[in-house]
Structures are given as C-alpha cells and as structure tokens.
Amino acid sequence: MWEEGRARDIAKAYQQFLIVKREMKDWENELLPCDKVATMMESHELNQDFDYQSDMKILCGHDFGGTQLLACGKDDDFDREKATFDAVKKRFGSEFNEELWNTVRICIFGVDRRIKWDPASEDLDNSAFFVDHQKSDPLESAFEAYALSGDPVEPTTDFQFLLSRTKEVIDPNDTAAGLRLTSLDDIFALYTSETLIDVKVKKKDSSRSRLFYAADQKKPFSKVLKDLVKDDEGDETDYVFLFKGKRLYGFETPMSLQMKHFDTIDAIPSQDYKYQRCICCNKSDLHDVEG
C-alpha cells in the first residue's frame, strides 16, 4: 500500500493521534484523523491478526465496547479534522508531520457516455481516479493528473469538474481547504459540452436504483434513453422518462430543456405511467404524472 518510509511516517502519526485521543478523553469519537491515518486505522480494525478493541483499550485506556471509532460522514467532518490537526500539532510540535496531515485523497469519477456511476454499486474502480493532494494547493494539478491518466490524453480544458456536495463547478484555482474537501467528497469529471443528469429508475419489479449520466447538451435524448435501460433486458419503450413531470420523447436536448447539472430524470415502467390529458387535445396544458 505504501513504501516503507511512508508507512513508518503514517504509523507514527497514528500513534500520535491515539495519544491525543487518550489525553483528551475523546470517548465520543469527536476527533477525526487525516486521511492516511484513517486508512491505517481501518486496516488495523480489519486485520484479523489483531484484536482491535483490545488494542484500543490498551492504547487509549478506554473500553469502547465495539463502538466505531471513525465516526465520519458527517457535515462537520472538515471542522473535526481541522480541530484534530491543531490538537496533534500543539501536542507534538516539531515531531508533527504537517505534510502528511495536510494531504487529502481526492476521488474523481470519470462520468461519460460510456460509464454510468451508480452510488449503490460497490464496484467503482473502473471509473474512479484517486490522487493525493495538499489541501492548500490549487486543485488544477489534481485535474491535470486526471486528464493525463486518460487514453488518449486530453487537455484539462476539455473537462469540467463538479463537486457533488455543492452541485457546483469547481474553479481549478480553488483549493481543497477553501472548498472544505475531505476524502469522502465526490468529484465528477465530464466534458464541458455535457450536463450531468441524476437518473432515478423504478424497475419493473418495483425496486429502485439511481445513477448519474453525462449527456451532450446539444444532442437528442434518444440515445441516452436507450443507454439508461440497456442493463434491464428491455428497450426504451419499456419505460417512460419524465423531467419535471413532463414526458420525454427522445427528440429533446438538455439545452432545449434548459437542464442544469444534477437535474433529475425519473424512469418508470410504461405500465405504471398515466397522463391526465391527451397530448392531441391540449398540448399547451399537458401535465404528465406517474401513476
């Protein structure tokens, strides 16, 4: 996972974190370590050669009783990590590894017409790109690394990068610290000519799924609709697609509908669809609904 020297640095930072945790009596797990220390902590917990809970009782002087020590995924993760950074730095002074604690692992999902990203899926490696980045540095270098990883290599200016949490396009001059990024944040990469669509699918068996799809702003939805259902052993006629309650027929484009990033399309089985008025009788007052 890491070269020996880096692993030793992370192990030392892990030890320092546990010392501060013990001294501050952080039994409610408010302290949140940096990304590398959190990764080592998770490896410690999952390694069956160790009794993690017993180790924590010895190292921290407290019985956590099976409680998850890494209580992350909260809105205040950035603030908790910053408070932990300050506490460990104050405690260890010159022995504090500021470079390591300032490193965040950025996850960029490459979403294009060939790859659909499903948040419910556990197999995301084929579309995810990871890069370690200093929080105080502009994100431009991380985006350049993403562009250079492609085959063929494409200019960074061909892409736009969206932060899922804020649903906004990221300025390459922004920093991870300025955006309050943590390793749990998702960044989507797509071409500048595309709009990222949030698609919610109600399947024939009544189960539901969700995916994100990058659609060309000027091209009709006809191909998009085919792609969205190709994994369900059917074709686009088996589903009805709705945007803001109105049915999509395939000739529309994201631009004609004035779609914005993260706008939602609902896909429902055709047999579940009903409409209130006939499109031939009153086109101007058509109101589509899901039955």
Disulfide bonds with the S-S distance in Angstrom:
none
